[in-house]
Amino acid sequence: MRIHLLSDLHLEVSPYVPAATDADVVIFAGDIHTKARGVRWALDSFSGTVLYVPGNHEFYSGHLTHTLVTMRSAARDGRVQVMNMQEAEIEGVRFLGCTMWTDYAAAGNAHQAGLYARSCMNDFRYIRTESFRRIVPNDLVQESVKARSWLRSKLDEPFDGKTVVITHHAPSLRSLIDSPDAGTLLDAAYVNDCEHLMGGERVALWLHGHSHSAVDYEIRGTRVVCNPRGYPSEETGFIPNLVLMV
């Protein structure tokens, strides 16, 4: 199967015309556009199947649960599947998708990392909870616990075929090796350490976004890939016509 991976297009900042590929499925690993605008763009831009895992920016000026409802309502004809703790099977390949969020533990001190993230990240200004208050780090920790538990249970289920995991947040600190903030508390806002869930017999391919730094590496047989466009001024290593085989 041929997979065209895109993330962090940030269409709210600048437009993007996708490259033509021979992919069987297009995967969005988050931060395409705010709220349901990315779904509408996908419907206008691609004729085939799109699996869309929301990033943190999809929820800007929105709500942790209501935004997902809005996105799924916009995906009217089924070509775009909005995935957050959702499973899809296409041509014998299993796709498991969730935003993942973070428990802020990757940098070693979850409490300090959460406080630091709250002081400098826009998520805590622009995303609301069920009661419409602004989110705090613990809201995202709770979301990450649910997501990781769901993913672990799915990976424990027998499946006769290859599995592709799609998250927005990175599953390993190795994804941040070229980040300007690497080695700081901010690492924990971008990574939810899931290396223990990897292994080629469980996960053939793990796709993510969020870090604005392209990576392609392997952990115990699981290939980890990120292909972010990022903001106009950034050099991210983005490959517009990237196609991965699984």
Backbone hydrogen bonds in HBPLUS format (Angstrom, degrees):
<---DONOR---> <-ACCEPTOR-->    atom                        ^
c    i                          cat <-CA-CA->   ^        H-A-AA   ^      H-
h    n   atom  resd res      DA  || num        DHA   H-A  angle D-A-AA Bond
n    s   type  num  typ     dist DA aas  dist angle  dist       angle   num
A0246-VAL N   A0001-MET O   2.97 MM 245  5.33 149.7  2.06 146.3 155.2     1
A0024-ASP N   A0002-ARG O   2.82 MM  22  5.20 148.7  1.91 126.4 135.4     2
A0025-VAL N   A0002-ARG O   3.28 MM  23  6.70 149.1  2.38 159.5 167.4     3
A0003-ILE N   A0244-LEU O   2.74 MM 241  4.97 161.0  1.78 149.6 156.1     4
A0244-LEU N   A0003-ILE O   2.72 MM 241  4.97 160.4  1.75 146.3 150.3     5
A0004-HIS N   A0025-VAL O   2.98 MM  21  6.37 165.1  2.01 156.9 161.9     6
A0027-ILE N   A0004-HIS O   2.84 MM  23  6.08 167.9  1.85 157.3 158.9     7
A0006-LEU N   A0027-ILE O   2.93 MM  21  6.21 159.2  1.97 171.9 177.7     8
A0029-ALA N   A0006-LEU O   2.93 MM  23  6.36 158.6  1.97 153.2 160.3     9
A0229-ARG N   A0007-SER O   3.05 MM 222  6.54 156.9  2.11 161.9 158.8    10
A0008-ASP N   A0030-GLY O   2.82 MM  22  6.04 168.1  1.84 166.2 165.5    11
A0230-GLY N   A0008-ASP O   2.78 MM 222  5.23 145.5  1.89 139.5 151.2    12
A0010-HIS N   A0031-ASP O   3.10 MM  21  5.86 173.8  2.11 148.7 149.3    13
A0013-VAL N   A0010-HIS O   2.96 MM   3  5.63 162.6  1.99 116.2 122.0    14
A0014-SER N   A0010-HIS O   3.27 MM   4  6.71 160.6  2.31 147.8 152.8    15
A0011-LEU N   A0032-ILE O   2.87 MM  21  6.05 174.4  1.87 160.1 159.2    16
A0026-VAL N   A0049-THR O   3.00 MM  23  6.31 170.9  2.01 157.1 160.0    17
A0051-LEU N   A0026-VAL O   2.87 MM  25  6.33 158.9  1.92 163.8 168.8    18
A0028-PHE N   A0051-LEU O   2.85 MM  23  6.18 167.8  1.87 160.1 163.4    19
A0053-VAL N   A0028-PHE O   3.00 MM  25  6.00 175.8  2.00 159.0 158.0    20
A0037-ARG N   A0034-THR O   3.14 MM   3  5.92 151.0  2.23 145.1 146.0    21
A0035-LYS N   A0058-GLU O   2.68 MM  23  4.61 149.9  1.76 119.4 125.9    22
A0039-VAL N   A0036-ALA O   3.13 MM   3  5.28 124.8  2.45  99.8 113.4    23
A0040-ARG N   A0036-ALA O   3.19 MM   4  6.56 162.4  2.22 155.7 159.4    24
A0041-TRP N   A0037-ARG O   2.96 MM   4  6.19 154.0  2.03 145.3 152.9    25
A0042-ALA N   A0038-GLY O   2.93 MM   4  6.09 153.7  2.00 141.3 148.4    26
A0043-LEU N   A0039-VAL O   3.00 MM   4  6.31 157.0  2.05 152.2 157.9    27
A0044-ASP N   A0040-ARG O   3.11 MM   4  6.34 147.7  2.22 141.8 150.1    28
A0045-SER N   A0041-TRP O   2.89 MM   4  5.95 134.4  2.10 144.2 157.3    29
A0045-SER N   A0042-ALA O   3.19 MM   3  5.02 128.6  2.47  91.2 104.8    30
A0046-PHE N   A0042-ALA O   2.97 MM   4  5.76 150.6  2.06 154.9 155.8    31
A0050-VAL N   A0079-ARG O   2.85 MM  29  6.13 164.7  1.87 157.2 156.8    32
A0081-GLN N   A0050-VAL O   2.84 MM  31  6.26 164.2  1.86 168.2 172.7    33
A0052-TYR N   A0081-GLN O   2.82 MM  29  5.87 177.4  1.82 156.8 157.6    34
A0083-MET N   A0052-TYR O   2.76 MM  31  5.79 164.2  1.79 141.8 147.0    35
A0059-PHE N   A0056-ASN O   3.13 MM   3  5.66 147.1  2.24 110.7 119.2    36
A0060-TYR N   A0057-HIS O   3.10 MM   3  5.15 164.7  2.12 107.1 111.9    37
A0062-GLY N   A0059-PHE O   2.86 MM   3  4.83 133.5  2.08 136.0 130.0    38
A0061-SER N   A0126-TYR O   2.76 MM  65  5.16 143.0  1.89 134.5 146.3    39
A0128-ARG N   A0062-GLY O   3.11 MM  66  6.21 149.4  2.21 133.3 142.7    40
A0067-THR N   A0063-HIS O   3.15 MM   4  5.27 155.6  2.21 128.0 134.3    41
A0064-LEU N   A0128-ARG O   3.05 MM  64  6.34 154.6  2.12 157.1 159.8    42
A0068-LEU N   A0065-THR O   3.15 MM   3  5.47 124.6  2.47 104.6 117.3    43
A0069-VAL N   A0065-THR O   3.36 MM   4  6.77 153.7  2.44 148.2 155.2    44
A0070-THR N   A0066-HIS O   2.98 MM   4  6.30 158.2  2.03 152.5 158.3    45
A0071-MET N   A0067-THR O   2.90 MM   4  6.14 159.9  1.94 151.5 156.8    46
A0072-ARG N   A0068-LEU O   2.95 MM   4  6.13 163.1  1.98 149.5 153.9    47
A0073-SER N   A0069-VAL O   2.95 MM   4  6.11 148.4  2.05 144.8 153.7    48
A0074-ALA N   A0070-THR O   3.09 MM   4  6.32 145.1  2.22 142.8 151.5    49
A0075-ALA N   A0071-MET O   3.21 MM   4  6.51 131.8  2.46 139.0 151.4    50
A0075-ALA N   A0072-ARG O   3.24 MM   3  5.09 133.9  2.46  91.4 103.6    51
A0085-MET N   A0097-GLY O   2.75 MM  12  5.67 133.0  1.97 129.2 144.3    52
A0086-GLN N   A0097-GLY O   3.13 MM  11  5.55 158.7  2.17 154.3 159.6    53
A0097-GLY N   A0086-GLN O   3.00 MM  11  5.55 173.0  2.00 167.3 169.0    54
A0088-ALA N   A0095-PHE O   2.90 MM   7  5.11 154.7  1.97 146.9 153.2    55
A0095-PHE N   A0088-ALA O   2.69 MM   7  5.11 167.0  1.71 168.4 170.8    56
A0090-ILE N   A0093-VAL O   2.91 MM   3  5.29 156.5  1.97 153.1 154.8    57
A0093-VAL N   A0090-ILE O   2.90 MM   3  5.29 162.0  1.94 118.6 124.7    58
A0094-ARG N   A0162-LYS O   2.91 MM  68  6.26 165.5  1.93 166.7 166.1    59
A0164-VAL N   A0094-ARG O   2.74 MM  70  6.11 162.6  1.77 166.4 172.6    60
A0096-LEU N   A0164-VAL O   2.89 MM  68  6.31 158.7  1.94 158.4 164.8    61
A0166-ILE N   A0096-LEU O   2.82 MM  70  6.09 162.7  1.85 156.2 157.0    62
A0098-CYS N   A0166-ILE O   3.02 MM  68  6.48 155.9  2.08 164.2 171.4    63
A0168-HIS N   A0099-THR O   3.21 MM  69  4.91 151.5  2.30 110.9 119.4    64
A0169-HIS N   A0099-THR O   3.34 MM  70  6.57 170.3  2.35 172.5 170.3    65
A0108-GLY N   A0105-ALA O   3.00 MM   3  5.41 161.8  2.03 116.0 121.9    66
A0113-ALA N   A0109-ASN O   2.94 MM   4  6.05 161.7  1.97 156.5 162.6    67
A0114-GLY N   A0110-ALA O   2.90 MM   4  5.99 154.7  1.96 146.5 152.7    68
A0115-LEU N   A0111-HIS O   3.06 MM   4  6.35 160.6  2.10 150.9 155.9    69
A0116-TYR N   A0112-GLN O   2.91 MM   4  6.10 158.5  1.95 149.8 156.0    70
A0117-ALA N   A0113-ALA O   2.91 MM   4  6.06 162.1  1.94 147.6 152.6    71
A0118-ARG N   A0114-GLY O   2.98 MM   4  6.14 159.1  2.02 146.6 152.4    72
A0119-SER N   A0115-LEU O   3.14 MM   4  6.35 140.5  2.30 139.5 149.3    73
A0119-SER N   A0116-TYR O   3.12 MM   3  5.18 126.4  2.42  95.6 109.5    74
A0120-CYS N   A0117-ALA O   3.16 MM   3  5.41 143.7  2.30 103.4 113.3    75
A0121-MET N   A0117-ALA O   2.86 MM   4  5.49 142.3  2.00 163.1 163.1    76
A0125-ARG N   A0122-ASN O   2.88 MM   3  5.17 162.5  1.91 115.6 121.4    77
A0126-TYR N   A0122-ASN O   3.06 MM   4  6.21 150.4  2.15 161.9 171.0    78
A0127-ILE N   A0123-ASP O   3.14 MM   4  5.66 138.2  2.33 148.0 148.9    79
A0135-ILE N   A0127-ILE O   3.05 MM   8  6.02 156.0  2.11 151.8 149.8    80
A0129-THR N   A0133-ARG O   2.85 MM   4  5.58 144.9  1.98 153.2 164.9    81
A0132-PHE N   A0129-THR O   2.82 MM   3  4.87 158.1  1.87 111.0 116.5    82
A0139-ASP N   A0136-VAL O   2.94 MM   3  5.59 141.4  2.09 121.6 131.6    83
A0140-LEU N   A0137-PRO O   3.00 MM   3  5.37 122.3  2.35 106.5 120.1    84
A0141-VAL N   A0137-PRO O   2.98 MM   4  6.33 149.9  2.07 149.8 159.4    85
A0142-GLN N   A0138-ASN O   2.98 MM   4  6.15 160.1  2.02 146.3 150.1    86
A0143-GLU N   A0139-ASP O   3.12 MM   4  6.40 154.0  2.19 139.5 146.6    87
A0144-SER N   A0140-LEU O   2.86 MM   4  6.06 153.1  1.94 145.1 152.6    88
A0145-VAL N   A0141-VAL O   2.93 MM   4  6.20 152.1  2.01 150.8 158.0    89
A0146-LYS N   A0142-GLN O   3.14 MM   4  6.40 162.0  2.18 148.7 152.6    90
A0147-ALA N   A0143-GLU O   2.96 MM   4  6.18 160.5  1.99 147.9 153.7    91
A0148-ARG N   A0144-SER O   2.87 MM   4  5.98 167.0  1.89 151.5 154.8    92
A0149-SER N   A0145-VAL O   3.03 MM   4  6.07 157.4  2.08 144.3 150.8    93
A0150-TRP N   A0146-LYS O   2.95 MM   4  6.14 158.2  2.00 147.2 153.3    94
A0151-LEU N   A0147-ALA O   2.90 MM   4  6.12 164.6  1.92 151.4 155.7    95
A0152-ARG N   A0148-ARG O   2.88 MM   4  5.99 163.2  1.91 147.6 152.5    96
A0153-SER N   A0149-SER O   3.05 MM   4  6.21 161.6  2.08 146.5 151.3    97
A0154-LYS N   A0150-TRP O   3.00 MM   4  6.25 153.5  2.07 149.1 156.5    98
A0155-LEU N   A0151-LEU O   2.92 MM   4  6.15 160.1  1.96 154.0 159.3    99
A0156-ASP N   A0152-ARG O   3.03 MM   4  6.23 131.9  2.27 140.2 152.9   100
A0157-GLU N   A0154-LYS O   3.07 MM   3  5.27 149.7  2.16 102.3 111.6   101
A0204-ALA N   A0163-THR O   2.92 MM  41  5.64 143.4  2.05 146.1 157.5   102
A0165-VAL N   A0205-LEU O   2.89 MM  40  6.34 156.2  1.95 160.0 164.9   103
A0207-LEU N   A0165-VAL O   2.79 MM  42  6.18 165.1  1.81 166.6 167.3   104
A0167-THR N   A0207-LEU O   2.92 MM  40  6.35 163.3  1.95 164.8 169.3   105
A0209-GLY N   A0168-HIS O   3.00 MM  41  4.75 152.1  2.08 118.9 127.3   106
A0170-ALA N   A0190-TYR O   2.96 MM  20  6.14 146.7  2.08 170.1 159.6   107
A0192-ASN N   A0170-ALA O   2.91 MM  22  6.21 163.6  1.94 177.8 174.7   108
A0194-CYS N   A0171-PRO O   2.80 MM  23  4.83 171.8  1.80 133.9 136.0   109
A0175-SER N   A0172-SER O   3.07 MM   3  5.82 162.3  2.11 118.2 122.8   110
A0176-LEU N   A0173-LEU O   2.96 MM   3  5.46 161.7  2.00 115.9 121.9   111
A0177-ILE N   A0174-ARG O   3.43 MM   3  5.46 164.2  2.46 110.7 109.8   112
A0179-SER N   A0176-LEU O   2.92 MM   3  4.98 164.2  1.95 112.3 117.1   113
A0182-ALA N   A0179-SER O   3.11 MM   3  5.11 167.1  2.13 109.7 111.8   114
A0184-THR N   A0181-ASP O   3.12 MM   3  5.80 142.0  2.27 148.5 147.7   115
A0187-ASP N   A0184-THR O   3.11 MM   3  5.80 162.6  2.14 116.9 121.8   116
A0188-ALA N   A0185-LEU O   3.16 MM   3  5.98 146.0  2.28 119.6 124.7   117
A0189-ALA N   A0186-LEU O   2.97 MM   3  5.36 152.9  2.05 111.7 120.0   118
A0190-TYR N   A0187-ASP O   2.96 MM   3  5.45 154.5  2.03 113.3 121.5   119
A0191-VAL N   A0187-ASP O   3.09 MM   4  6.23 131.9  2.33 151.0 165.0   120
A0197-LEU N   A0194-CYS O   2.89 MM   3  5.46 157.5  1.94 118.0 125.3   121
A0198-MET N   A0195-GLU O   3.04 MM   3  5.30 161.2  2.08 110.3 116.3   122
A0202-ARG N   A0199-GLY O   2.76 MM   3  5.39 152.7  1.84 122.5 131.4   123
A0203-VAL N   A0199-GLY O   2.79 MM   4  5.80 167.5  1.81 161.7 164.9   124
A0200-GLY N   A0220-ARG O   2.87 MM  20  6.25 148.7  1.96 148.5 145.4   125
A0223-ARG N   A0204-ALA O   3.20 MM  19  6.29 170.8  2.20 135.3 133.2   126
A0206-TRP N   A0223-ARG O   2.73 MM  17  6.08 161.7  1.76 164.2 166.7   127
A0225-VAL N   A0206-TRP O   2.96 MM  19  6.40 156.9  2.01 157.1 163.7   128
A0208-HIS N   A0225-VAL O   3.11 MM  17  6.53 155.2  2.17 155.5 160.6   129
A0214-ALA N   A0236-THR O   2.78 MM  22  5.83 168.2  1.79 167.2 168.0   130
A0215-VAL N   A0226-CYS O   3.19 MM  11  5.19 146.4  2.31 124.7 133.3   131
A0226-CYS N   A0215-VAL O   3.02 MM  11  5.19 157.1  2.07 141.3 140.9   132
A0217-TYR N   A0224-VAL O   3.00 MM   7  5.36 154.9  2.06 148.1 154.9   133
A0224-VAL N   A0217-TYR O   2.72 MM   7  5.36 171.4  1.73 160.2 163.2   134
A0219-ILE N   A0222-THR O   2.88 MM   3  5.16 158.3  1.92 142.9 148.2   135
A0222-THR N   A0219-ILE O   2.90 MM   3  5.16 167.4  1.92 119.6 123.0   136
A0234-GLU N   A0231-TYR O   2.98 MM   3  5.48 165.8  2.00 124.6 129.3   137
A0242-LEU N   A0239-ILE O   3.21 MM   3  5.34 158.4  2.26 121.8 118.5   138
